[in-house]
Amino acid sequence: MKKKLLITGCSKGIGQATLRRLIKEKKYEIYVISKHIETLKIINDLQVFECDLSDEKEKIRTIQKIIKISKGIDILINNAG
């Protein structure tokens, strides 16, 4: 069974490089939170959620949605900001 991984801040730079490496490993069920999802929509095998993490209410709502869908997250890579 694949571990469930949540990564934030991966639409560019180090975050995107990390995401691409994790996808290649094929070990994880990957959930993504990003303010800019345009570049992430084209990547297969991702659950992508658009969210501005500086908005507390939006952040809580999005994380609750991910937890409900995934039944829990095993790994967090908090790269946003």
Secondary structure, 3 states (H helix, E strand, C coil): CCEEEEEECCCCHHHHHHHHHHHHHCCEEEEEEECCCCCCCCCCCEEEEECCCCCHHHHHHHHHHHHHHHCCCCEEEECCC
